[in-house]
Amino acid sequence: MKFFIDTANLKEIEEAASYGILDGVTTNPSLMAKEGIKGRDAIRNHYKHICEIVGKGDVSAEVLATDYNGMVAEGRELAALNGNIVVKIPCTPDGIRAIHTLTEENIRTNCTLVFSLTQALLAAKAGATYVSPFVGRLDDISEDGIALIEDIVDCFARYCYATEVLAASIRHPQHVYRCIKAGADVVT
């Protein structure tokens, strides 16, 4: 299992890396804003710093665009920053199309905001490197986030998809434990 940290805070990333167990980082626009990082160039430079800290680990960098053309263009720009970048794309119809296009160009992707097995399967079929089901957010609305992880893991194994299951929106240590038992590839 891989352990990622979900933050844009460089000190937090450095601390996690110092333990020798950090496999990657996930970020999003809200986390960047929380750190006071605004503007295209500042965000791009911040991703470069994160990649330097993480070394060989994957760094999910989320697109801001919501339309197909914008996601593809932004995905190409983000991927060009560093070989560690995995372009984070929302699970929308345009997002699935963008994942397919970027995969065809050998750009790795993380399909985010996954809330169902069907969404995860569509992302895997489009070629996503990772799918990110939101365990905590599902639990927040009285759905079973861990059951979704189990279903996705079983589906991907049954149909031989290489897409990794990245359990996101982890709220407490019990979520981590249950994701390990469910067979998630990554917990962030």
C-alpha positions in Angstrom: 0.0 0.0 0.0 1.1 3.5 -0.8 0.7 6.4 1.6 0.1 9.9 0.2 -0.4 13.1 2.1 -3.2 15.4 1.2 -1.9 18.9 1.6 -0.1 21.8 -0.1 1.8 22.8 3.0 5.6 22.3 2.3 6.5 21.8 6.0 3.9 19.0 6.3 5.2 17.3 3.2 8.8 17.6 4.4 7.8 16.2 7.8 6.0 13.2 6.2 8.9 12.6 3.8 11.3 12.6 6.8 9.7 9.4 8.1 10.7 7.5 4.9 7.1 6.3 4.3 5.7 9.0 2.0 4.8 7.7 -1.5 3.2 10.8 -2.9 1.1 13.9 -2.4 -2.5 14.9 -3.4 -3.5 18.5 -3.6 -6.4 20.6 -4.8 -7.2 24.3 -5.4 -8.6 24.7 -1.9 -5.4 23.4 -0.3 -3.4 25.7 -2.4 -5.6 28.7 -1.4 -5.3 27.6 2.3 -1.5 28.1 1.9 -2.0 31.5 0.3 -0.8 30.3 -3.1 -2.7 32.1 -5.8 -2.2 32.7 -9.5 -1.2 30.3 -12.2 2.6 30.8 -12.0 2.7 30.6 -8.2 0.7 27.4 -8.2 2.9 25.8 -10.9 6.1 26.8 -8.9 4.6 25.3 -5.8 4.0 22.0 -7.6 7.7 22.0 -8.6 8.7 22.4 -5.0 6.4 19.6 -3.9 7.9 17.3 -6.5 11.4 18.2 -5.3 10.5 17.1 -1.7 8.7 14.0 -2.8 11.4 12.8 -5.1 10.2 9.8 -7.1 6.6 9.8 -5.7 3.5 10.9 -7.5 2.1 14.4 -7.1 -1.6 14.9 -8.0 -2.0 18.4 -9.5 -5.6 19.3 -10.1 -6.9 21.2 -13.2 -9.0 24.3 -12.6 -10.8 24.0 -16.0 -14.2 22.3 -16.1 -14.5 21.9 -19.9 -12.9 19.3 -22.0 -10.6 21.6 -24.0 -9.5 23.5 -20.9 -8.8 20.3 -18.9 -6.7 18.8 -21.7 -4.7 22.0 -22.2 -4.1 22.5 -18.5 -3.3 18.8 -18.1 -0.6 19.0 -20.7 0.9 22.1 -18.9 0.8 20.4 -15.5 2.4 17.2 -16.8 5.2 19.1 -18.4 6.2 20.6 -15.0 7.7 17.4 -13.7 7.6 13.6 -14.5 6.0 13.0 -11.1 2.9 15.0 -11.8 -0.3 13.1 -12.1 -3.1 15.3 -13.6 -6.1 15.3 -11.3 -9.3 15.5 -13.3 -12.9 15.6 -12.0 -15.2 12.7 -12.8 -17.6 14.5 -15.2 -18.4 13.6 -18.8 -15.8 16.1 -20.0 -13.4 14.8 -17.4 -13.7 11.2 -18.6 -13.1 12.5 -22.2 -10.0 14.4 -21.0 -8.7 11.4 -19.2 -9.0 9.4 -22.3 -7.2 12.0 -24.4 -4.4 12.5 -21.9 -3.9 8.8 -21.5 -3.5 8.5 -25.2 -0.7 11.0 -24.8 0.9 9.0 -22.0 0.0 11.6 -19.4 -1.0 10.0 -16.1 -4.3 11.0 -14.5 -6.1 10.8 -11.2 -9.9 10.8 -11.6 -11.2 12.7 -8.6 -14.6 13.1 -7.0 -15.6 9.5 -7.5 -18.7 8.5 -5.6 -19.9 5.3 -7.3 -18.6 2.1 -8.8 -19.9 3.2 -12.2 -17.9 6.4 -12.1 -14.8 4.4 -11.1 -15.3 1.9 -14.0 -15.8 4.7 -16.6 -12.5 6.3 -15.4 -10.6 3.0 -15.5 -12.0 2.3 -19.0 -10.8 5.8 -20.1 -7.3 4.9 -18.8 -7.0 6.7 -15.5 -3.9 5.9 -13.5 -5.8 6.4 -10.3 -9.4 6.8 -9.2 -10.1 8.7 -6.0 -13.3 7.6 -4.2 -14.2 10.0 -1.4 -14.7 7.8 1.6 -15.3 10.5 4.2 -17.7 12.5 2.1 -19.8 9.4 1.5 -19.8 8.6 5.2 -20.9 12.2 5.8 -24.1 11.5 3.9 -24.7 8.1 5.5 -23.3 6.1 2.6 -20.6 3.4 3.1 -17.4 4.8 1.7 -15.4 1.6 2.6 -18.0 -0.6 0.8 -17.3 1.5 -2.3 -13.6 0.9 -2.0 -14.3 -2.9 -1.7 -16.6 -2.8 -4.8 -14.0 -0.9 -6.9 -11.1 -3.2 -5.9 -13.2 -6.3 -6.7 -14.4 -4.8 -10.1 -10.8 -3.8 -11.1 -9.5 -7.2 -10.2 -12.3 -9.0 -12.0 -11.9 -7.1 -15.2 -8.1 -6.7 -15.0 -7.9 -2.9 -14.8 -4.5 -1.5 -13.9 -6.0 1.6 -12.5 -5.1 2.0 -8.8 -7.7 2.8 -6.1 -6.7 5.9 -4.2 -8.9 6.2 -1.1 -9.4 9.9 -0.5 -11.3 12.0 2.1 -9.9 9.9 4.9 -11.2 11.3 8.2 -9.6 9.1 10.9 -7.3 6.1 11.5 -10.1 3.6 11.3 -10.7 4.7 7.7 -7.0 3.9 7.0 -7.3 0.5 8.6 -10.5 -0.4 6.8 -9.0 0.8 3.4 -6.0 -1.5 4.0 -8.4 -4.4 4.7 -10.5 -3.5 1.6 -7.5 -3.6 -0.7 -7.1 0.1 -1.6 -3.8 0.7 -3.4 -3.3 4.2 -1.9 -4.6 6.1 1.1 -4.2 9.9 1.2 
